[in-house]
Amino acid sequence: MTATQPETAEQKPDAFLGIDIGSISTKGVIIDSQRQIIARSYQWTEGNPVNASRRVIAELGGQIDQSKVAVRTVGTTGSARRLVGAMCGASVIKNEITAHHAVGTMFLHPDVRTILEIGGQNSKIICVDGGIAVDYAMNTLCAAGTGAFLSSQAHRPGVEVKQFGEIALTSKKPANIAARCTVSAESDLVHKIQVGYAREDIIAGLCKSVSVNYLNNVGKGKNIITPVVFQGGVSKNVGIVKAFEDKLGTTVIVDPDGHLMGAFGAALLAAEEPISARKPVEGDATSCAMKSDELDFDALQEFDFETREIECNKCANHCEIICVNRDGKLIDSWGNRCEKGELKPRH
């Protein structure tokens, strides 16, 4: 081949895409064959995981030279992992515990013992021993220790939530704000404002309440051992990082890409899959955006996807089955608890 001839698809360096679809935000990364992040995206889900995933993947595609890099496989995680996995022809679809611990965090911090994760509406803790997740827990109904709670309260002291952390660090005496639940924390916050507490003390107190609520609920009964890694969107708030460090009495590690760790873990898992393991291409089964050997970024924007729920009445289970259609054709379904409810994609 001469120097002027274009590279063929087979000669392009391999890359792998991971996407983490959450209720508040959708994150995506592309990694190269050396497992280094070469593209990253963070978008608000806005109640529409399909559109959010499209935006993320489009942004990722714009950050790489698609004529010189080929995304061979895709991994998905998060609350809408099955849906987006069906859209992308993902070869790996894993839950958040697997993506955050088994791959992402252990790759960067092989000696990690405790992982704290706080996202928009969900929080979790993962305890690690010898490279194995031995215990974990997630938040239940209370949202007082999440990013959504912080965002909803940001207007009360009159600042943007992005400013919370830096302002909190200026406080000399953080206010004691109730951390039992969202309602009590909000009520106490309003009271502190009304009686004239300094803004920085209120904000520092709010950060402290988030950490206390998390440790008293999500971390209740857990043996928190160092090294401790803090992940999720809330980890970008330096005020809450300090609150955790003060409470735990140890350094808390925060990676620059810690808010993308689920997507990074999904990409790493996808990189370990043989290309033959991904879903078949159009004409064979259901993959929408996968061509014969690489992801077609443009195709994902062109197809029309819709989801619907049907009730299976073929046995006493009456399963609620989620169906994903592309251009009116079924490409994937899940939710059935027996083979009677299994739906076959149309060819």
C-alpha positions, 0 to 999 in steps of 0.5 A: 500500500502506498502512502497516499492510499487510505487505510482500510477498516481492518487496518484502523486502530481498535477503539471501544465505547462505553456508555452509562445511562443514568436517570439524571445524566448520561456519560460516554467514553471511547478508549483506545487499545491501550485502555486510555480515554480518547473521547469523553461526553457528559449530557443530561438525560432529561427523561429521554435516554434514547436522545441522551445516548444519541447526543453522547455518541454523536459528541464522542464521534466528533472527538475522534477521527473516524477515518483513522479509528474504528470502534469495534465493540460497545458496552452499556451500563446504568438504568437504561443499559438494556434499551441503549444496548439494543440500540447500539448492538452492544456486546456487553450490558452490565449493571453499575456494580460490575462496571464501577468496581470490577473493571473501572475502579480496579483498573485505576486503583488496584488496591482500592478497598472502599468505593463511595459513589453518589450520582443524581438520584442514586448512591452506592457503596462497594466494599472490596477485599483482595480485588473482589467486591465483598459487600455493597449497598444502594440508597433506598427512597431517601434522596438527601444524599444525592446530586438531585437534592443538592441541585434542588436546594441550590437556589435557597442560598442564592448560588449555582450548585457548581459553586457550592464546593468552593464556597463551602471551603471558606466556612470556618463553622459549618451549620448543623443541618439535619441529615435524617432525610430530604424533608428534615434537611430542607426544613432545617436549611430554610430555618438556618437561612431565616435566622441569619446564618452566613451563606458559606456556613449554610452551604458547608453545613449542607455538604456535611449533611450529605456526607452524614446522610450517606454514611448513616444510610448507604454506608450503615454497617459497612466497614469503610477501609482505606484507600477510599475512592469517591465517584459520581457527579457529586464527587466534583463538589470539593465541599463534599469531598472535604466533608467525607474526609473530615468524617472518615479521618482519611484522604478520599481519592477523586479521579478527574474522570471519576464521574465517567467511571461507569462508562469507562468500566463498560468500555473496558469490558467491551474491550475484553470481548471478542468482536465476534461476541457482539450482536449480529449486523442488519439482515442477520438480527438486530444491531442498528449501528454496528456495521460489519466490523465497526460502529457507524456513528451516523446510523444511530442518528437516523433510525427511529426507536420506540419502547412499549410495554406489553403484558404476557397472558400466556401463563399465571406470571402475567409478565410485563415485557419491555419491547424496543422497536427500530423503525417499527420492527422489534429488535429486543425485549426483556422482562419475561420470566419463562420461555412462553413470553419470549419474543423473537426479533424480526429479520 
